[in-house]
Amino acid sequence: MIITVANQKGGVGKTTTTINLAAAVANKGFKTLLIDLDPQANSTMSYVDPRSVGKSMYDVLVLEDVPFSEVIVPTPVANLSVAPSRIALAKLESKLNGEIDGPYRLKDKMKDVGNQYDYIFIDTPPTLGMITVNALVASTHVLVPIQSSYFALEGTDDLLETIDKIKARPNPNLQLLGVVITMHDKRTTLARDIHEQIQQVFGERLFDTIITKSIRLEESPAYKESIFSFAPRSSGAMEYYSLSEEILARV
C-alpha cells in the first residue's frame, strides 16, 4: 500500500500525520518506508540529520543513474526507513514540467523498491504541482488531513478534482482512503461546527479519529522522535494509534 498524504493548504498537520502514521504502522511490525517529497524536508528532519544525508529524492527523480534504493536510510524506529528530501527538491517542478514522463518519474523509480515494503507513506508539499502529481500517480491511496478551522474546506474541491483527474488517466487505481480532522480544539463551539460541516461533506470517508491540538505533537520532531517514543501516553499518541488502526482496517 502506497499512501500519499496531501492537502495543498499549508499548516494542516500533514507532516505530523505522515511521520506518526508511518511510525505507528512500523511499530506494528510492518516494514515501512517514509518518502519525503516536501522541499522543506520536515519529515526527514523528524528522524535523521539532513547534514548526514548524501543523495536525496531530488537526485532520484532528476538523475537517471541514481537508483531509489541508494537514498533510503534507516531511522531510530524499528521497521521504518526514510527516503530524504532536501531544499533542492524545490527545483524539481521546473525540471519535470514539459517532460513526457514528468508525472511518472516517481512511479518508475519506485519499481525496484516497492515490493520490499508493506506500507509506503509519502509526504507532499502544500501545492498541487508536479511533485504532488508524481506522488498521486505512484500511490494506491490518498489521505487528506483537514485542519479544524474556519477555512477548513477552502481548496478541497481543487484537491478532489486533481484526484479525479489522476484516476481518469494516469492512475485509475487511486483511491481516496479518507479524510482526517487535525489540530482540533474540542473546547470551542466553532471547532464542533466545523466538524459537523466536514462530516456533511465527506460522510463515511471521514475517519472517526480526530487529532486534537497537542504541544507534545509539536515538540516530538525537534527531538527526532515519533510521538510514540517521545510521549507514549499523550493524547497525540493515542489518537494516531487509533487512526492507524482505522487505516489498516480500510486498506
Secondary structure, DSSP 4 states (H G I P E B T S, - for coil): -EEEE--SSSSSSHHHHHHHHHHHHHHTT--EEEEE--TT-HHHHTTS-GGG--S-HHHHHH-TT--GGGT-EE-SSTTEEEE---GGGGGHHHHHTT-TTGGGHHHHHGGGTGGG-SEEEEE--SS-SHHHHHHHHH-SEEEEEEESSTTTTTTHHHHHHHHHHHHHTT-TT-EEEEEEEEEE-TTSHHHHHHHHHHHHHHGGGEEEEEEE--HHHHHGGGGT--HHHH-TTSHHHHHHHHHHHHHHHH-
